Amino acid sequence: MKLEILGSCPTCESLYYDRIRQALKMAGLEEKVRVERVKDPKYFVELGVFMTPALVLDGEVLSTGKLLMPDDILRLLQAKEIESNCNSNE
C-alpha cells in the first residue's frame, strides 16, 4: 500500500511525521505501507485536491484540508483494508 501526504505547510509536516506514523504503528502496518510526502501542486490538481493537507491511499483521496488525529487515520486505513478484503473475495 502507498500512502501519500500532499502539502508543504507545517500542518502537513505534522500530519506526515507524527500522526501518520502513530496510526500505522497502532494498526501494525508500519512494514506494509509506504509513506511519501508530495509537494507538487500539479499533482494535487490531477487528483482534484485543492486544500491541504490531503491523505491519499493507493491513488484514492481519503481526506483533504484536515489535520487528522491518529485515530481518524486508523479508521480510514481500516475501512480501506476491509473494503479491499471484501473486493478480493468477490
N, C-alpha and C positions, 0 to 999 in steps of 0.2 A: 504494500500500500504506500502511496505517496501523499503526504500532507504538505500543502503549501500555505505559507502565511504571506499574504500580499500587503505591502505597505512599507514605508520607510521612516515613519514617525516614531517618537519614543514609546507611544502606546503599542505600536506593532512590535517593537523590541521586547516590551514586557510580555506580550502575548507569546512571542516566539520563545524567548529564553526561559521564562518561568512557568507559565500556566500550561503550555503545551507539554512540556517535559513532565510536569506533575501529573497531568491527565494520562499520559502514556505509561508512566510508572504505575499509577493506580490500576490501570487496565492490564498491566503485564504485557504491553505491546511495544516496549522500547526497541526490541530487536526486529519487529515485524513492520514497523512504519518508518519510512524515510522522510525526514522533515527538511523542507527547503524554505528559505526566505526569498521572496521575489520582490524586486523594487521597480520593475519595468512597467510604467503606466500604459504602454501599448498593450501589454499582456492583460492588464486589468480590464481594458476596454474590450478586448477579444472575448473575455469571459462575462462581460456585462457588469463588471464591478465598478461602481462609481463612488463608493465610500469604503475607507479602510479603517481598521484592519479587516481583512477578509480571510476566511478559512476555506480552503479548497481541498477536497479529498478525491484523489484519482480523477481530477478534471471537473468535479461537481462542486459548485459553490454551496457551502453549508451555512455560512454566516457572513454578513457584511456590516461594517460600521459599529461593531460592538466589541468591547473588551470582555470576552467571556471568562468566566471563572472555571477552574479545573473541572468541577462537577458538571458544568454545562458542556464543556468539550467532551468529557467522558460520555455523557448521554448521547451526543451526536455521533461519536465513534461507535458506540454500542448499537445504536439504531442502524447505522450503515452496515455493521458487521452482521446483524440479524437479517437485514434485508438481503445482503449478499449471500448468506447461507440459504435463505428461502429460495432465492433465484437459482442457485446451483442445484437445488433438489428437484426442480421442475423438469 
